[in-house]
Amino acid sequence: MKTKEQKSEQIKQAEQLLLKSRFLVFADFSGLKVEGFQRLKKSLKAPGNILRIVKKRLLKIALQKFGADFDPVQFESQVATLFSGSDLHEIAAPIYKFSKDVKDAFKILGAYDILNKKFISSEEVKFLGQLPSREVLLGRTVGMISVPLKMFLFILQGRVNKLKP
């Protein structure tokens, strides 16, 4: 059991992480082994992403001090919290892929948008995780725009070839 000083230190650490974060992602890790947890940390090793296990009550206190209206005690299971300074769509993909790999050992519970003070359901986080990356979407868009133009040029080239003697 942790002492009062240790608990207050955890609250201070959580507050410091909240200051640097834009999104919080919550996950149930109750069936996850240590190796899997380390693999998840490595996959989220981007700058500004920190995965911590903070007791739900202590996290609730830190969120209240921060001014967020969210209660993590609503989750029934153990909760791992990903503090992220990047956009949700950037971290949703690796989290979704990891949860898909380990099946029932790791479940996405939801996310919290700190700037807009809004809870994001687990279905929305999973949906964002399934979307292709921004670069892939831009490439597809350029491809869809360029195909009709190429076909039009092909038709014009055929007309020019017919006119030549």
PyMOL commands that set and color helices and strands:
alter all, ss='L'
color gray80, all
select helices_A, chain A and resi 4-20+34-43+56-66+72-74+88-105+122-130+134-163
alter helices_A, ss='H'
color red, helices_A
select strands_A, chain A and resi 23-28+49-52+80-84+107-113+118-121
alter strands_A, ss='S'
color yellow, strands_A
deselect
rebuild
show_as cartoon
